[in-house]
Amino acid sequence: MSSWSSPAALPAWLLVLLCAVSGAYCLGRARRGGRRARGAAAGEALMGLGTAAMAAPPGIGPWGPEVLLAVFCGAAVHALWLLREGLHHAHHLIGSLAMAYMALTMASGHGRGAAVWAGRPLVTAVLLVYFAGYVLLGGARLVAAGPAAPAAGAAGVPAVGGDGGAAGSAELARACRLAMGMGMLAMLLGM
């Protein structure tokens, strides 16, 4: 049985699926959004799809640590550009740098289950604390938001098959960010 189809690879494939779906949803948001929202959604799409590529079991796909490192260094430059619009884009920068750090670790032969703690304990610990806090705070915000109200049709009657309107879309975007944060946390824990 190959390593990519072993039962131990199931959690990695589930993480790949979760991040790929989140990235695809963010890509759709980037296509539908206005100019200001497009940059943030594109950054989130890149992080989701990149996380999916990085979470794949070793030996799958044409990409390697060097390609991922180049992509996430480019994403960090994009995140720096977005910072001119406000500090709320700092998470994209931290996420891009964390992904570049993990790709660099993989390229140096320390990733994918190796003991990174021995060589870079402070960087890994800081990233673990950041993403654990991000996931806990994001989960609390999502729960506090409550269920989305159904979209109202004519005369205020809920529309059949309504998607929750703007409130539902915002909650789904938060859920995607939360899923990607959990993916980052899982990959950092697996290093």
Backbone as CSV, one residue per row, in Angstrom:
resi,resn,N_x,N_y,N_z,CA_x,CA_y,CA_z,C_x,C_y,C_z
1,MET,0.853,-1.175,0.000,0.000,0.000,0.000,0.901,1.241,0.000
2,SER,0.634,2.161,-0.898,1.462,3.364,-0.978,1.146,4.309,0.174
3,SER,2.083,5.224,0.424,1.934,6.122,1.572,0.770,7.087,1.410
4,TRP,0.389,7.428,0.165,-0.691,8.395,-0.022,-2.061,7.775,0.152
5,SER,-2.159,6.433,0.112,-3.452,5.782,0.280,-3.556,5.022,1.595
6,SER,-2.599,5.166,2.472,-2.639,4.458,3.746,-3.666,5.103,4.671
7,PRO,-4.173,4.337,5.633,-5.142,4.907,6.578,-4.567,6.089,7.365
8,ALA,-3.260,6.112,7.567,-2.647,7.216,8.296,-2.691,8.514,7.494
9,ALA,-2.872,8.420,6.177,-2.934,9.610,5.328,-4.334,10.223,5.295
10,LEU,-5.328,9.553,5.854,-6.701,10.062,5.817,-6.835,11.459,6.424
11,PRO,-6.259,11.737,7.608,-6.377,13.105,8.132,-5.758,14.150,7.206
12,ALA,-4.656,13.816,6.560,-4.038,14.761,5.624,-4.969,15.028,4.451
13,TRP,-5.601,13.992,3.925,-6.517,14.184,2.799,-7.758,14.956,3.207
14,LEU,-8.237,14.755,4.420,-9.382,15.538,4.896,-9.011,17.020,5.020
15,LEU,-7.796,17.291,5.490,-7.314,18.666,5.566,-7.168,19.262,4.168
16,VAL,-6.678,18.473,3.214,-6.573,18.923,1.826,-7.955,19.296,1.298
17,LEU,-8.931,18.437,1.529,-10.292,18.691,1.053,-10.880,19.954,1.682
18,LEU,-10.758,20.081,2.987,-11.299,21.243,3.695,-10.677,22.539,3.185
19,CYS,-9.374,22.557,3.037,-8.684,23.776,2.591,-8.944,24.065,1.119
20,ALA,-9.051,23.027,0.296,-9.330,23.232,-1.126,-10.731,23.807,-1.329
21,VAL,-11.705,23.301,-0.596,-13.068,23.831,-0.703,-13.109,25.273,-0.197
22,SER,-12.433,25.550,0.906,-12.378,26.924,1.422,-11.701,27.851,0.421
23,GLY,-10.605,27.408,-0.163,-9.897,28.211,-1.155,-10.740,28.458,-2.394
24,ALA,-11.465,27.428,-2.845,-12.327,27.586,-4.015,-13.459,28.577,-3.727
25,TYR,-14.038,28.510,-2.530,-15.093,29.464,-2.169,-14.537,30.890,-2.153
26,CYS,-13.358,31.076,-1.597,-12.742,32.407,-1.560,-12.406,32.898,-2.968
27,LEU,-12.030,31.980,-3.850,-11.776,32.351,-5.241,-13.058,32.855,-5.899
28,GLY,-14.163,32.208,-5.605,-15.461,32.673,-6.101,-15.819,34.045,-5.537
29,ARG,-15.519,34.257,-4.261,-15.771,35.574,-3.652,-14.922,36.643,-4.326
30,ALA,-13.694,36.288,-4.701,-12.814,37.255,-5.367,-13.363,37.634,-6.731
31,ARG,-13.970,36.703,-7.407,-14.536,36.988,-8.729,-15.787,37.845,-8.625
32,ARG,-16.581,37.662,-7.549,-17.840,38.394,-7.397,-17.679,39.718,-6.675
33,GLY,-16.617,39.868,-5.893,-16.463,41.029,-5.017,-16.061,42.295,-5.743
34,GLY,-16.197,43.389,-5.031,-15.746,44.679,-5.527,-14.231,44.768,-5.465
35,ARG,-13.691,45.868,-5.937,-12.244,46.024,-6.029,-11.562,45.868,-4.676
36,ARG,-12.115,46.479,-3.635,-11.479,46.414,-2.303,-11.535,45.009,-1.715
37,ALA,-12.653,44.352,-1.863,-12.808,43.010,-1.294,-12.077,41.956,-2.114
38,ARG,-11.824,42.242,-3.368,-11.200,41.274,-4.269,-9.792,40.882,-3.807
39,GLY,-8.996,41.859,-3.368,-7.625,41.567,-2.946,-7.576,40.659,-1.731
40,ALA,-8.419,40.942,-0.741,-8.441,40.103,0.460,-8.938,38.702,0.137
41,ALA,-10.001,38.601,-0.680,-10.541,37.288,-1.027,-9.538,36.491,-1.867
42,ALA,-8.799,37.175,-2.746,-7.781,36.484,-3.545,-6.655,35.967,-2.648
43,GLY,-6.267,36.760,-1.657,-5.252,36.303,-0.710,-5.720,35.095,0.082
44,GLU,-6.990,35.110,0.495,-7.538,33.969,1.228,-7.635,32.735,0.335
45,ALA,-7.989,32.945,-0.950,-8.055,31.824,-1.886,-6.675,31.200,-2.068
46,LEU,-5.668,32.044,-2.222,-4.300,31.538,-2.358,-3.884,30.759,-1.117
47,MET,-4.227,31.274,0.052,-3.860,30.572,1.287,-4.597,29.234,1.391
48,GLY,-5.876,29.211,1.042,-6.627,27.958,1.110,-6.102,26.909,0.156
49,LEU,-5.890,27.311,-1.100,-5.394,26.360,-2.094,-3.942,25.970,-1.813
50,GLY,-3.151,26.930,-1.328,-1.768,26.625,-0.964,-1.688,25.700,0.238
51,THR,-2.561,25.907,1.209,-2.602,25.029,2.374,-2.983,23.619,1.941
52,ALA,-3.929,23.527,1.003,-4.320,22.210,0.481,-3.135,21.528,-0.194
53,ALA,-2.375,22.280,-0.988,-1.213,21.700,-1.665,-0.150,21.272,-0.660
54,MET,0.051,22.086,0.370,1.087,21.770,1.351,0.677,20.615,2.254
55,ALA,-0.624,20.456,2.488,-1.092,19.403,3.390,-1.136,18.038,2.712
56,ALA,-1.033,18.009,1.386,-1.068,16.720,0.681,0.099,15.844,1.143
57,PRO,-0.148,14.547,1.236,0.942,13.643,1.625,2.136,13.785,0.687
58,PRO,3.342,13.526,1.180,4.558,13.689,0.358,4.498,12.868,-0.930
59,GLY,5.072,13.429,-1.984,5.149,12.730,-3.259,3.939,12.915,-4.148
60,ILE,2.981,13.736,-3.743,1.771,13.958,-4.531,1.890,15.321,-5.200
61,GLY,1.643,15.378,-6.468,1.622,16.654,-7.178,2.980,17.073,-7.689
62,PRO,2.982,17.986,-8.670,4.238,18.421,-9.288,4.973,19.487,-8.478
63,TRP,4.366,19.984,-7.441,4.988,21.041,-6.654,5.880,20.433,-5.587
64,GLY,6.827,21.185,-5.185,7.710,20.775,-4.109,7.880,21.937,-3.156
65,PRO,8.668,21.752,-2.123,8.856,22.820,-1.141,9.385,24.116,-1.757
66,GLU,10.228,23.993,-2.765,10.803,25.193,-3.373,9.734,26.017,-4.093
67,VAL,8.828,25.329,-4.809,7.745,26.019,-5.509,6.811,26.670,-4.498
68,LEU,6.463,25.934,-3.448,5.592,26.488,-2.411,6.239,27.685,-1.720
69,LEU,7.531,27.611,-1.480,8.249,28.727,-0.869,8.151,29.967,-1.750
70,ALA,8.353,29.804,-3.051,8.262,30.941,-3.973,6.852,31.521,-3.997
71,VAL,5.838,30.652,-4.024,4.446,31.114,-4.056,4.117,31.905,-2.792
72,PHE,4.531,31.399,-1.631,4.163,32.075,-0.393,5.010,33.306,-0.110
73,CYS,6.204,33.373,-0.663,6.952,34.634,-0.588,6.248,35.690,-1.436
74,GLY,5.734,35.283,-2.596,4.935,36.191,-3.418,3.664,36.618,-2.708
75,ALA,3.033,35.677,-2.009,1.822,36.005,-1.249,2.138,36.979,-0.115
76,ALA,3.314,36.852,0.488,3.704,37.789,1.556,3.890,39.191,0.994
77,VAL,4.454,39.288,-0.203,4.603,40.602,-0.842,3.221,41.191,-1.134
78,HIS,2.294,40.361,-1.607,0.922,40.825,-1.849,0.271,41.292,-0.554
79,ALA,0.489,40.548,0.515,-0.087,40.934,1.813,0.508,42.254,2.303
80,LEU,1.794,42.463,2.059,2.400,43.755,2.405,1.721,44.883,1.638
81,TRP,1.402,44.643,0.366,0.715,45.634,-0.451,-0.673,45.928,0.125
82,LEU,-1.374,44.886,0.589,-2.709,45.074,1.157,-2.675,45.831,2.486
83,LEU,-1.553,45.779,3.181,-1.453,46.472,4.472,-1.641,47.982,4.335
84,ARG,-1.446,48.540,3.157,-1.645,49.974,2.970,-3.116,50.353,3.143
85,GLU,-4.020,49.358,3.004,-5.451,49.601,3.187,-5.867,49.469,4.650
86,GLY,-5.002,48.957,5.497,-5.336,48.840,6.907,-4.688,47.626,7.550
87,LEU,-4.566,47.687,8.861,-3.913,46.599,9.608,-4.729,45.311,9.646
88,HIS,-6.003,45.384,9.246,-6.796,44.159,9.268,-6.274,43.127,8.265
89,HIS,-5.365,43.515,7.381,-4.749,42.576,6.448,-3.480,41.940,7.015
90,ALA,-3.125,42.253,8.230,-1.904,41.696,8.827,-1.984,40.172,8.947
91,HIS,-3.184,39.634,9.120,-3.334,38.181,9.213,-2.856,37.511,7.924
92,HIS,-3.137,38.124,6.771,-2.670,37.559,5.503,-1.140,37.509,5.472
93,LEU,-0.509,38.554,5.980,0.947,38.589,6.014,1.487,37.496,6.931
94,ILE,0.911,37.370,8.112,1.360,36.338,9.057,1.137,34.944,8.470
95,GLY,-0.020,34.733,7.850,-0.297,33.436,7.236,0.666,33.111,6.108
96,SER,0.952,34.103,5.264,1.888,33.888,4.155,3.293,33.571,4.675
97,LEU,3.716,34.318,5.677,5.040,34.071,6.250,5.104,32.709,6.944
98,ALA,4.005,32.304,7.594,3.961,30.984,8.233,4.053,29.875,7.191
99,MET,3.358,30.046,6.071,3.423,29.041,5.013,4.825,28.999,4.392
100,ALA,5.437,30.172,4.207,6.805,30.205,3.683,7.765,29.524,4.663
101,TYR,7.557,29.754,5.949,8.376,29.110,6.981,8.235,27.585,6.915
102,MET,6.997,27.106,6.762,6.795,25.660,6.685,7.408,25.083,5.413
103,ALA,7.292,25.811,4.286,7.905,25.333,3.038,9.426,25.313,3.158
104,LEU,9.987,26.339,3.787,11.433,26.375,3.995,11.876,25.223,4.885
105,THR,11.094,24.924,5.896,11.390,23.813,6.792,11.337,22.489,6.032
106,MET,10.328,22.352,5.150,10.223,21.130,4.338,11.407,21.022,3.381
107,ALA,11.816,22.147,2.789,12.923,22.137,1.833,14.242,21.759,2.504
108,SER,14.366,22.130,3.787,15.602,21.797,4.488,15.582,20.389,5.061
109,GLY,14.478,19.665,4.827,14.408,18.272,5.255,13.918,18.076,6.669
110,HIS,13.371,19.113,7.295,12.913,18.974,8.682,11.406,18.862,8.801
111,GLY,10.664,19.003,7.713,9.208,19.027,7.795,8.595,17.649,7.781
112,ARG,7.290,17.619,7.763,6.492,16.402,7.661,6.821,15.402,8.750
113,GLY,6.637,15.809,9.983,6.798,14.906,11.110,8.164,14.921,11.752
114,ALA,9.121,15.596,11.151,10.452,15.654,11.762,10.419,16.609,12.946
115,ALA,11.402,16.521,13.776,11.438,17.317,15.004,11.922,18.734,14.719
116,VAL,11.015,19.591,14.287,11.361,20.988,14.033,11.606,21.707,15.359
117,TRP,10.998,21.194,16.398,11.146,21.839,17.704,12.606,21.984,18.098
118,ALA,13.425,21.058,17.667,14.836,21.104,18.059,15.559,22.281,17.425
119,GLY,15.182,22.668,16.195,15.911,23.720,15.504,15.283,25.093,15.579
120,ARG,13.982,25.181,15.607,13.294,26.464,15.541,12.153,26.536,16.557
121,PRO,12.419,26.323,17.798,11.315,26.250,18.759,10.569,27.565,18.945
122,LEU,11.259,28.671,18.921,10.600,29.952,19.174,9.656,30.331,18.044
123,VAL,10.104,30.199,16.798,9.251,30.549,15.653,8.023,29.647,15.616
124,THR,8.230,28.352,15.754,7.111,27.412,15.728,6.152,27.678,16.879
125,ALA,6.674,27.918,18.064,5.815,28.172,19.232,5.004,29.450,19.055
126,VAL,5.619,30.504,18.544,4.891,31.766,18.326,3.780,31.560,17.306
127,LEU,4.073,30.842,16.228,3.040,30.590,15.224,1.919,29.711,15.778
128,LEU,2.280,28.718,16.585,1.253,27.884,17.216,0.335,28.702,18.112
129,VAL,0.917,29.569,18.917,0.112,30.408,19.815,-0.773,31.348,18.998
130,TYR,-0.212,31.956,17.962,-0.994,32.884,17.132,-2.186,32.169,16.498
131,PHE,-1.947,31.036,15.835,-3.039,30.365,15.139,-4.017,29.700,16.097
132,ALA,-3.566,29.247,17.256,-4.506,28.731,18.263,-5.423,29.859,18.729
133,GLY,-4.859,31.024,18.999,-5.674,32.178,19.380,-6.610,32.598,18.267
134,TYR,-6.120,32.589,17.031,-6.950,32.964,15.874,-8.141,32.026,15.739
135,VAL,-7.895,30.720,15.887,-8.967,29.735,15.763,-9.982,29.896,16.903
136,LEU,-9.495,30.052,18.121,-10.419,30.210,19.252,-11.250,31.488,19.121
137,LEU,-10.609,32.587,18.776,-11.326,33.849,18.615,-12.289,33.784,17.431
138,GLY,-11.842,33.210,16.320,-12.715,33.078,15.144,-13.911,32.189,15.423
139,GLY,-13.696,31.099,16.142,-14.807,30.225,16.509,-15.797,30.919,17.423
140,ALA,-15.283,31.674,18.393,-16.165,32.410,19.300,-16.976,33.460,18.546
141,ARG,-16.359,34.147,17.590,-17.080,35.153,16.785,-18.141,34.503,15.916
142,LEU,-17.829,33.338,15.368,-18.791,32.648,14.519,-19.992,32.175,15.323
143,VAL,-19.733,31.652,16.520,-20.826,31.205,17.383,-21.657,32.396,17.858
144,ALA,-20.994,33.503,18.197,-21.709,34.690,18.680,-22.567,35.320,17.592
145,ALA,-22.202,35.119,16.333,-22.972,35.700,15.232,-24.347,35.059,15.126
146,GLY,-24.483,33.826,15.558,-25.775,33.153,15.505,-26.111,32.724,14.095
147,PRO,-27.289,32.107,13.942,-27.696,31.637,12.611,-28.044,32.811,11.698
148,ALA,-27.824,32.624,10.408,-28.163,33.662,9.432,-29.665,33.706,9.246
149,ALA,-30.189,34.907,9.124,-31.616,35.069,8.860,-31.887,34.695,7.410
150,PRO,-33.023,33.993,7.141,-33.320,33.642,5.758,-33.621,34.899,4.949
151,ALA,-33.280,34.843,3.669,-33.547,35.979,2.787,-35.045,36.160,2.640
152,ALA,-35.526,37.373,2.749,-36.955,37.647,2.662,-37.368,37.829,1.214
153,GLY,-38.504,37.226,0.874,-39.072,37.378,-0.463,-40.082,38.508,-0.446
154,ALA,-41.068,38.422,-1.287,-42.115,39.440,-1.362,-42.914,39.473,-0.074
155,ALA,-43.287,40.617,0.370,-44.108,40.845,1.568,-43.436,40.330,2.830
156,GLY,-42.101,40.254,2.827,-41.382,39.872,4.031,-41.404,38.393,4.338
157,VAL,-41.965,37.572,3.449,-42.019,36.126,3.653,-40.673,35.546,3.254
158,PRO,-40.096,34.671,4.102,-38.802,34.089,3.743,-38.863,33.396,2.390
159,ALA,-37.857,33.641,1.586,-37.795,33.037,0.262,-37.451,31.566,0.380
160,VAL,-38.070,30.756,-0.481,-37.782,29.335,-0.497,-36.388,29.153,-1.088
161,GLY,-35.558,28.411,-0.380,-34.201,28.171,-0.857,-33.295,29.369,-0.687
162,GLY,-33.645,30.298,0.198,-32.794,31.464,0.430,-31.461,31.055,0.995
163,ASP,-30.425,31.779,0.653,-29.076,31.419,1.104,-28.628,32.230,2.303
164,GLY,-29.523,32.981,2.901,-29.141,33.772,4.056,-28.685,35.162,3.667
165,GLY,-28.663,35.460,2.379,-28.296,36.805,1.941,-26.880,37.176,2.342
166,ALA,-26.676,38.465,2.577,-25.344,38.970,2.919,-24.861,38.418,4.253
167,ALA,-25.786,38.240,5.213,-25.389,37.712,6.523,-24.863,36.286,6.387
168,GLY,-25.528,35.466,5.579,-25.081,34.090,5.369,-23.746,34.039,4.659
169,SER,-23.554,34.937,3.705,-22.290,34.991,2.978,-21.147,35.395,3.910
170,ALA,-21.400,36.354,4.789,-20.368,36.786,5.735,-20.016,35.660,6.704
171,GLU,-21.033,34.914,7.152,-20.765,33.796,8.054,-19.991,32.685,7.350
172,LEU,-20.315,32.443,6.092,-19.596,31.422,5.350,-18.136,31.838,5.137
173,ALA,-17.908,33.118,4.879,-16.535,33.614,4.747,-15.788,33.445,6.067
174,ARG,-16.444,33.737,7.194,-15.808,33.534,8.507,-15.499,32.061,8.736
175,ALA,-16.430,31.193,8.345,-16.215,29.754,8.519,-15.031,29.278,7.673
176,CYS,-14.892,29.833,6.468,-13.743,29.467,5.617,-12.445,29.929,6.257
177,ARG,-12.428,31.145,6.794,-11.216,31.641,7.468,-10.884,30.761,8.670
178,LEU,-11.910,30.361,9.395,-11.710,29.493,10.551,-11.153,28.135,10.115
179,ALA,-11.686,27.583,9.028,-11.191,26.296,8.524,-9.730,26.404,8.114
180,MET,-9.375,27.503,7.450,-7.977,27.667,7.039,-7.071,27.878,8.251
181,GLY,-7.556,28.578,9.265,-6.781,28.737,10.499,-6.551,27.405,11.191
182,MET,-7.584,26.558,11.185,-7.422,25.228,11.775,-6.448,24.391,10.968
183,GLY,-6.471,24.564,9.635,-5.522,23.859,8.792,-4.089,24.270,9.095
184,MET,-3.877,25.571,9.266,-2.541,26.059,9.611,-2.108,25.488,10.959
185,LEU,-3.005,25.509,11.916,-2.695,24.985,13.245,-2.358,23.498,13.167
186,ALA,-3.130,22.745,12.397,-2.866,21.309,12.265,-1.524,21.049,11.609
187,MET,-1.186,21.832,10.576,0.106,21.613,9.918,1.262,21.991,10.831
188,LEU,1.109,23.057,11.595,2.173,23.444,12.528,2.347,22.382,13.609
189,LEU,1.243,21.811,14.083,1.341,20.762,15.085,1.976,19.497,14.505
190,GLY,1.783,19.277,13.199,2.332,18.085,12.562,3.784,18.207,12.158
191,MET,4.368,19.395,12.323,5.770,19.590,11.934,6.704,18.878,12.886
